[in-house]
Amino acid sequence: MDLKLKGRKALITGGSKGIGFSIAQFLVAEGCSVVLIARSEADLAEAKKKLGGNVATHAMDLAQRGKPQELAAKYPDLDILVNNAGSTPRGTILDVDEDRFRAAFDLKVFGYINMCREFYRHMKARRKGVIINILGNGGEAPDAGYIAGAACNASLMAFTRALGGQSDRDGVRVVGVNPGPVATERLVGLMKTEAKRKFGDENRWQELSSGFPFGRAATVEEVGATVALLASDLSSYTTGTVVTIDGGMVNRGSLI
């Protein structure tokens, strides 16, 4: 399907691996020029090599103040912003100390908010643009065992809905995506570690997916394809909402 994205410029944070890299693959295939942001120069170089196409990279830590302003000044004509950088630690309120909690908020919550503020300013002036925030279904089904994820993602869900609920007045769309478990390198690595602990064999990691919907985690391509569609004019009436891709997990009342 031609999403009519050819010639548009997109910036993806956390774009060197996993969900961010898959989103970049779809947008490059649709003819977008893409800017990837991540902390590792080496990972960015490898991603750029794999993608081909019109790809630029910048290694930076978006938790640092001033970085969003720097990027917005460099790319004031951006058409698509995808906020995807940031991970939150698992654990209960007693497991996650203040420093780890604050670090998660600085990168994901304040990182997203600051990126939105700076790029929204330019998009509003041009009356054109789409912002897509990659969140997580932990914000929809809060779990005390993933307290930081629940707090970060619920905060960003509210932020996305509030901003996107009135952004139509400025010609801008703001949408959120809530993935459930996704078979990224990170998740597979964690599951291999758990399989080795539980079964004595890391190659049995897929057995740990038996309780997931459809007996598996989502693929990065399933998330990437959805983001590409939401970024396109085929979704031009979609703003102020959050799309959940978790096989229905949140409707079970539990993420387990």
Contacts in CASP RR format, 6 or more apart in sequence:
PFRMAT RR
TARGET T0000
AUTHOR 0000-0000-0000
METHOD contacts of the structure
MODEL  1
MDLKLKGRKALITGGSKGIGFSIAQFLVAEGCSVVLIARSEADLAEAKKK
LGGNVATHAMDLAQRGKPQELAAKYPDLDILVNNAGSTPRGTILDVDEDR
FRAAFDLKVFGYINMCREFYRHMKARRKGVIINILGNGGEAPDAGYIAGA
ACNASLMAFTRALGGQSDRDGVRVVGVNPGPVATERLVGLMKTEAKRKFG
DENRWQELSSGFPFGRAATVEEVGATVALLASDLSSYTTGTVVTIDGGMV
NRGSLI
2 30 0 8 1.000
3 30 0 8 1.000
3 228 0 8 1.000
3 229 0 8 1.000
3 231 0 8 1.000
3 232 0 8 1.000
3 233 0 8 1.000
3 234 0 8 1.000
4 232 0 8 1.000
4 233 0 8 1.000
4 234 0 8 1.000
5 27 0 8 1.000
5 30 0 8 1.000
5 31 0 8 1.000
5 32 0 8 1.000
5 80 0 8 1.000
5 228 0 8 1.000
5 231 0 8 1.000
5 232 0 8 1.000
6 30 0 8 1.000
6 31 0 8 1.000
6 32 0 8 1.000
7 31 0 8 1.000
7 32 0 8 1.000
7 33 0 8 1.000
8 31 0 8 1.000
8 32 0 8 1.000
8 33 0 8 1.000
8 79 0 8 1.000
8 80 0 8 1.000
9 32 0 8 1.000
9 33 0 8 1.000
9 34 0 8 1.000
9 35 0 8 1.000
9 75 0 8 1.000
9 77 0 8 1.000
9 78 0 8 1.000
9 79 0 8 1.000
9 80 0 8 1.000
10 24 0 8 1.000
10 27 0 8 1.000
10 32 0 8 1.000
10 33 0 8 1.000
10 34 0 8 1.000
10 35 0 8 1.000
10 78 0 8 1.000
10 79 0 8 1.000
10 80 0 8 1.000
10 81 0 8 1.000
10 82 0 8 1.000
10 231 0 8 1.000
11 34 0 8 1.000
11 35 0 8 1.000
11 37 0 8 1.000
11 71 0 8 1.000
11 75 0 8 1.000
11 78 0 8 1.000
11 80 0 8 1.000
11 81 0 8 1.000
11 82 0 8 1.000
11 119 0 8 1.000
12 20 0 8 1.000
12 23 0 8 1.000
12 24 0 8 1.000
12 27 0 8 1.000
12 34 0 8 1.000
12 35 0 8 1.000
12 36 0 8 1.000
12 37 0 8 1.000
12 82 0 8 1.000
12 84 0 8 1.000
13 37 0 8 1.000
13 38 0 8 1.000
13 62 0 8 1.000
13 82 0 8 1.000
13 83 0 8 1.000
13 84 0 8 1.000
13 85 0 8 1.000
13 115 0 8 1.000
14 20 0 8 1.000
14 36 0 8 1.000
14 37 0 8 1.000
14 38 0 8 1.000
14 84 0 8 1.000
14 85 0 8 1.000
14 86 0 8 1.000
15 21 0 8 1.000
15 23 0 8 1.000
15 24 0 8 1.000
15 36 0 8 1.000
15 37 0 8 1.000
15 38 0 8 1.000
15 44 0 8 1.000
15 47 0 8 1.000
15 84 0 8 1.000
15 85 0 8 1.000
16 36 0 8 1.000
16 38 0 8 1.000
16 40 0 8 1.000
16 43 0 8 1.000
16 44 0 8 1.000
16 46 0 8 1.000
16 47 0 8 1.000
16 57 0 8 1.000
17 38 0 8 1.000
17 43 0 8 1.000
17 47 0 8 1.000
17 184 0 8 1.000
17 185 0 8 1.000
17 186 0 8 1.000
18 182 0 8 1.000
18 184 0 8 1.000
18 185 0 8 1.000
18 186 0 8 1.000
18 220 0 8 1.000
19 84 0 8 1.000
19 134 0 8 1.000
19 179 0 8 1.000
19 182 0 8 1.000
19 184 0 8 1.000
19 220 0 8 1.000
19 223 0 8 1.000
19 224 0 8 1.000
20 82 0 8 1.000
20 84 0 8 1.000
20 134 0 8 1.000
20 220 0 8 1.000
20 224 0 8 1.000
21 47 0 8 1.000
21 50 0 8 1.000
21 51 0 8 1.000
21 220 0 8 1.000
22 220 0 8 1.000
22 221 0 8 1.000
22 223 0 8 1.000
22 224 0 8 1.000
23 82 0 8 1.000
23 84 0 8 1.000
23 223 0 8 1.000
23 224 0 8 1.000
23 227 0 8 1.000
23 228 0 8 1.000
24 34 0 8 1.000
24 36 0 8 1.000
24 47 0 8 1.000
24 51 0 8 1.000
24 55 0 8 1.000
25 51 0 8 1.000
25 224 0 8 1.000
26 221 0 8 1.000
26 224 0 8 1.000
26 225 0 8 1.000
26 227 0 8 1.000
26 228 0 8 1.000
27 34 0 8 1.000
27 80 0 8 1.000
27 228 0 8 1.000
27 231 0 8 1.000
28 34 0 8 1.000
28 51 0 8 1.000
28 52 0 8 1.000
28 53 0 8 1.000
28 54 0 8 1.000
28 55 0 8 1.000
30 228 0 8 1.000
30 232 0 8 1.000
31 54 0 8 1.000
32 54 0 8 1.000
32 79 0 8 1.000
32 80 0 8 1.000
33 54 0 8 1.000
33 55 0 8 1.000
33 56 0 8 1.000
34 51 0 8 1.000
34 54 0 8 1.000
34 55 0 8 1.000
34 56 0 8 1.000
35 55 0 8 1.000
35 56 0 8 1.000
35 57 0 8 1.000
35 58 0 8 1.000
35 75 0 8 1.000
36 44 0 8 1.000
36 47 0 8 1.000
36 48 0 8 1.000
36 55 0 8 1.000
36 56 0 8 1.000
36 57 0 8 1.000
36 58 0 8 1.000
37 57 0 8 1.000
37 58 0 8 1.000
37 59 0 8 1.000
37 60 0 8 1.000
37 62 0 8 1.000
37 71 0 8 1.000
37 85 0 8 1.000
38 44 0 8 1.000
38 47 0 8 1.000
38 57 0 8 1.000
38 59 0 8 1.000
38 85 0 8 1.000
39 59 0 8 1.000
39 60 0 8 1.000
39 61 0 8 1.000
40 59 0 8 1.000
41 59 0 8 1.000
44 57 0 8 1.000
44 58 0 8 1.000
44 59 0 8 1.000
45 57 0 8 1.000
47 55 0 8 1.000
47 57 0 8 1.000
48 55 0 8 1.000
48 57 0 8 1.000
58 71 0 8 1.000
60 67 0 8 1.000
60 70 0 8 1.000
60 71 0 8 1.000
61 67 0 8 1.000
61 107 0 8 1.000
62 68 0 8 1.000
62 85 0 8 1.000
62 107 0 8 1.000
62 111 0 8 1.000
62 114 0 8 1.000
62 115 0 8 1.000
63 103 0 8 1.000
63 106 0 8 1.000
63 107 0 8 1.000
63 110 0 8 1.000
63 111 0 8 1.000
66 114 0 8 1.000
68 111 0 8 1.000
68 114 0 8 1.000
68 115 0 8 1.000
68 117 0 8 1.000
68 118 0 8 1.000
68 119 0 8 1.000
69 114 0 8 1.000
69 118 0 8 1.000
71 115 0 8 1.000
71 118 0 8 1.000
71 119 0 8 1.000
72 78 0 8 1.000
72 115 0 8 1.000
72 118 0 8 1.000
72 119 0 8 1.000
72 121 0 8 1.000
72 122 0 8 1.000
75 119 0 8 1.000
76 122 0 8 1.000
77 122 0 8 1.000
77 126 0 8 1.000
78 119 0 8 1.000
78 122 0 8 1.000
78 123 0 8 1.000
78 129 0 8 1.000
79 128 0 8 1.000
79 129 0 8 1.000
79 130 0 8 1.000
80 129 0 8 1.000
80 130 0 8 1.000
80 131 0 8 1.000
80 132 0 8 1.000
80 231 0 8 1.000
81 115 0 8 1.000
81 116 0 8 1.000
81 119 0 8 1.000
81 129 0 8 1.000
81 130 0 8 1.000
81 131 0 8 1.000
81 132 0 8 1.000
82 131 0 8 1.000
82 132 0 8 1.000
82 134 0 8 1.000
82 227 0 8 1.000
82 231 0 8 1.000
83 111 0 8 1.000
83 112 0 8 1.000
83 115 0 8 1.000
83 116 0 8 1.000
83 131 0 8 1.000
83 132 0 8 1.000
83 133 0 8 1.000
83 134 0 8 1.000
84 134 0 8 1.000
85 107 0 8 1.000
85 108 0 8 1.000
85 111 0 8 1.000
86 104 0 8 1.000
86 107 0 8 1.000
86 108 0 8 1.000
87 104 0 8 1.000
87 108 0 8 1.000
87 186 0 8 1.000
88 104 0 8 1.000
88 108 0 8 1.000
88 146 0 8 1.000
88 148 0 8 1.000
88 149 0 8 1.000
88 152 0 8 1.000
88 153 0 8 1.000
89 95 0 8 1.000
89 96 0 8 1.000
89 100 0 8 1.000
89 104 0 8 1.000
89 148 0 8 1.000
90 145 0 8 1.000
90 146 0 8 1.000
90 148 0 8 1.000
91 145 0 8 1.000
91 146 0 8 1.000
91 147 0 8 1.000
91 148 0 8 1.000
92 144 0 8 1.000
92 145 0 8 1.000
92 147 0 8 1.000
93 144 0 8 1.000
93 147 0 8 1.000
95 145 0 8 1.000
96 147 0 8 1.000
96 148 0 8 1.000
100 148 0 8 1.000
101 148 0 8 1.000
101 151 0 8 1.000
104 148 0 8 1.000
104 149 0 8 1.000
104 152 0 8 1.000
105 151 0 8 1.000
105 152 0 8 1.000
108 152 0 8 1.000
108 156 0 8 1.000
109 152 0 8 1.000
109 155 0 8 1.000
109 156 0 8 1.000
112 133 0 8 1.000
112 156 0 8 1.000
112 159 0 8 1.000
113 156 0 8 1.000
113 159 0 8 1.000
116 131 0 8 1.000
116 133 0 8 1.000
116 159 0 8 1.000
116 163 0 8 1.000
116 174 0 8 1.000
119 131 0 8 1.000
120 131 0 8 1.000
120 163 0 8 1.000
120 167 0 8 1.000
120 170 0 8 1.000
120 172 0 8 1.000
120 174 0 8 1.000
123 129 0 8 1.000
123 131 0 8 1.000
123 170 0 8 1.000
123 171 0 8 1.000
123 172 0 8 1.000
124 170 0 8 1.000
124 171 0 8 1.000
124 172 0 8 1.000
127 170 0 8 1.000
127 171 0 8 1.000
127 172 0 8 1.000
128 171 0 8 1.000
128 172 0 8 1.000
129 171 0 8 1.000
129 172 0 8 1.000
129 173 0 8 1.000
130 172 0 8 1.000
130 173 0 8 1.000
130 174 0 8 1.000
130 175 0 8 1.000
130 230 0 8 1.000
130 231 0 8 1.000
131 163 0 8 1.000
131 172 0 8 1.000
131 173 0 8 1.000
131 174 0 8 1.000
131 175 0 8 1.000
132 174 0 8 1.000
132 175 0 8 1.000
132 176 0 8 1.000
132 177 0 8 1.000
132 227 0 8 1.000
132 230 0 8 1.000
132 231 0 8 1.000
133 156 0 8 1.000
133 159 0 8 1.000
133 160 0 8 1.000
133 174 0 8 1.000
133 175 0 8 1.000
133 176 0 8 1.000
133 177 0 8 1.000
134 176 0 8 1.000
134 177 0 8 1.000
134 179 0 8 1.000
134 223 0 8 1.000
134 227 0 8 1.000
135 153 0 8 1.000
135 156 0 8 1.000
135 157 0 8 1.000
135 160 0 8 1.000
135 176 0 8 1.000
135 177 0 8 1.000
135 178 0 8 1.000
135 179 0 8 1.000
135 242 0 8 1.000
136 149 0 8 1.000
136 153 0 8 1.000
136 177 0 8 1.000
136 178 0 8 1.000
136 179 0 8 1.000
136 180 0 8 1.000
137 153 0 8 1.000
137 178 0 8 1.000
137 179 0 8 1.000
137 180 0 8 1.000
137 244 0 8 1.000
137 246 0 8 1.000
137 249 0 8 1.000
137 250 0 8 1.000
137 255 0 8 1.000
138 146 0 8 1.000
138 149 0 8 1.000
138 150 0 8 1.000
138 153 0 8 1.000
138 154 0 8 1.000
138 178 0 8 1.000
138 180 0 8 1.000
138 250 0 8 1.000
138 255 0 8 1.000
139 149 0 8 1.000
139 150 0 8 1.000
139 152 0 8 1.000
139 153 0 8 1.000
139 154 0 8 1.000
139 157 0 8 1.000
139 178 0 8 1.000
140 153 0 8 1.000
140 154 0 8 1.000
140 157 0 8 1.000
140 178 0 8 1.000
140 242 0 8 1.000
140 244 0 8 1.000
140 250 0 8 1.000
141 249 0 8 1.000
141 250 0 8 1.000
141 253 0 8 1.000
141 254 0 8 1.000
141 255 0 8 1.000
142 150 0 8 1.000
142 154 0 8 1.000
143 150 0 8 1.000
143 254 0 8 1.000
143 255 0 8 1.000
144 150 0 8 1.000
146 255 0 8 1.000
153 178 0 8 1.000
157 176 0 8 1.000
157 178 0 8 1.000
157 242 0 8 1.000
160 174 0 8 1.000
160 175 0 8 1.000
160 176 0 8 1.000
160 240 0 8 1.000
160 242 0 8 1.000
161 240 0 8 1.000
161 241 0 8 1.000
161 242 0 8 1.000
163 174 0 8 1.000
163 240 0 8 1.000
164 172 0 8 1.000
164 173 0 8 1.000
164 174 0 8 1.000
164 175 0 8 1.000
164 239 0 8 1.000
164 240 0 8 1.000
165 174 0 8 1.000
165 239 0 8 1.000
165 240 0 8 1.000
167 173 0 8 1.000
167 174 0 8 1.000
167 239 0 8 1.000
167 240 0 8 1.000
168 239 0 8 1.000
172 239 0 8 1.000
173 235 0 8 1.000
173 236 0 8 1.000
173 238 0 8 1.000
173 239 0 8 1.000
173 240 0 8 1.000
174 239 0 8 1.000
174 240 0 8 1.000
175 230 0 8 1.000
175 235 0 8 1.000
175 238 0 8 1.000
175 239 0 8 1.000
175 240 0 8 1.000
175 241 0 8 1.000
175 242 0 8 1.000
175 243 0 8 1.000
176 240 0 8 1.000
176 241 0 8 1.000
176 242 0 8 1.000
176 243 0 8 1.000
177 223 0 8 1.000
177 226 0 8 1.000
177 227 0 8 1.000
177 230 0 8 1.000
177 242 0 8 1.000
177 243 0 8 1.000
177 244 0 8 1.000
177 245 0 8 1.000
178 242 0 8 1.000
178 243 0 8 1.000
178 244 0 8 1.000
178 245 0 8 1.000
178 246 0 8 1.000
178 250 0 8 1.000
179 218 0 8 1.000
179 223 0 8 1.000
179 245 0 8 1.000
179 246 0 8 1.000
180 217 0 8 1.000
180 218 0 8 1.000
180 244 0 8 1.000
180 245 0 8 1.000
180 246 0 8 1.000
180 247 0 8 1.000
180 249 0 8 1.000
180 255 0 8 1.000
181 187 0 8 1.000
181 209 0 8 1.000
181 212 0 8 1.000
181 217 0 8 1.000
181 218 0 8 1.000
181 246 0 8 1.000
181 249 0 8 1.000
182 217 0 8 1.000
182 218 0 8 1.000
182 219 0 8 1.000
182 220 0 8 1.000
182 222 0 8 1.000
182 223 0 8 1.000
183 216 0 8 1.000
183 217 0 8 1.000
183 218 0 8 1.000
183 219 0 8 1.000
183 220 0 8 1.000
184 220 0 8 1.000
187 217 0 8 1.000
188 205 0 8 1.000
189 205 0 8 1.000
191 205 0 8 1.000
191 206 0 8 1.000
191 208 0 8 1.000
191 209 0 8 1.000
192 202 0 8 1.000
192 203 0 8 1.000
192 205 0 8 1.000
193 202 0 8 1.000
194 205 0 8 1.000
194 208 0 8 1.000
195 201 0 8 1.000
195 202 0 8 1.000
195 203 0 8 1.000
195 204 0 8 1.000
195 205 0 8 1.000
195 207 0 8 1.000
195 208 0 8 1.000
196 202 0 8 1.000
198 208 0 8 1.000
199 207 0 8 1.000
206 216 0 8 1.000
209 215 0 8 1.000
209 216 0 8 1.000
209 217 0 8 1.000
212 249 0 8 1.000
213 246 0 8 1.000
213 247 0 8 1.000
213 248 0 8 1.000
213 249 0 8 1.000
214 247 0 8 1.000
218 245 0 8 1.000
218 246 0 8 1.000
218 247 0 8 1.000
222 245 0 8 1.000
223 245 0 8 1.000
226 243 0 8 1.000
226 245 0 8 1.000
229 235 0 8 1.000
230 238 0 8 1.000
230 243 0 8 1.000
244 250 0 8 1.000
249 255 0 8 1.000
END
